Amino acid sequence: AGVGANHPALNEFGLHISLADGRTLLHLACQSRSSLDHSKSDYIQMVLHAEPTLVNMLDDCGQTAAHYAAQLPSVPALFTLKQMGAFFNIFN
């Protein structure tokens, strides 16, 4: 069974939380240099099932989660973001 919108903590508290610089949990996950790309993809799916509006949200620097994933690069994260509706034509 997967994780997602049925996770009680996600439904109760939501995930539309951002740092002072506008980065969200999704931005931070895509910036992470985790060697566990499968776990990162699962986390990205969980976050976006709970809060789909984060997929193309810009931080204060004009970066989306996809921008951060591409900088690493993290192909599995980019693939998951694309599956979840990320636009790859947002320029910074």
Secondary structure, 3 states (H helix, E strand, C coil): CCCCCCCHHHHHHCCCCECCCCCEHHHHHHHCCCCCHHHHHHHHHHHHHHCHHHCCCCCCCCCCHHHHHHHCCCHHHHHHHHHCCCCCCCCC
